[in-house]
């Protein structure tokens, strides 16, 4: 009896290990060290890679929320739109969390829209909020 369960247990463990492996996304020439060290866009490092981000943004479609976090770091802000959609915000210009934020101007940000199964369905670079 025990020997018949062993292959099933090994298979389940293999699936769990395989599913837990999340790889980084291809970010081209974006300086990811600068990106991760520029929380809320306060240092002005993320905006330097704006052109590269704009050219690559559609390659992130279908990525999972975990792949985004592994690649870009923890989002600056997460907004739940409804039970089936959420947004990851990464500020490219200084946001309200920064000392050098211009209060009258909404900062430029990269918005990743995630669907109900936590996959990227849209990437927008905008000053507007969802």
C-alpha positions, 0 to 999 in steps of 0.5 A, a space after each residue: 500500500 505504501 509503495 503505491 502512494 510514493 509515486 503520487 507523493 513524488 509527483 505532487 512534490 515535483 509540481 509544488 516545486 515547479 509551480 513555486 519557481 518564478 522567473 524574471 521577465 526580460 527587461 531589455 536595457 532597463 537598469 533594474 538596479 536603479 529601478 529597484 532603488 528608486 521607490 516612488 520615483 523619488 530619485 529620478 532614476 526610473 524615468 531614465 529608462 522611459 523609452 525602453 519601457 515604452 518599447 517593451 511594455 507589450 511584452 509584459 502582457 500575460 505575465 503574472 503578478 509574481 513575475 512582476 514582483 520578482 522583476 520590478 520589485 514590490 509595487 509602489 502602490 496596489 489598487 484593487 478596482 473590483 474583485 476581478 481587477 487590480 493595478 500595480 503602480 510603479 512611479 516614474 516621476 516623484 510621487 506624493 511619498 517624495 520630498 521633491 513632489 510637485 503637489 499640483 502635478 500628477 506624476 508619470 507612472 507605469 500601470 500594470 492592470 491585472 485580471 482575475 487570475 493575476 495576469 497582466 492584461 494591460 500596461 499603460 504609462 500615464 499620469 492618469 489614475 485608473 
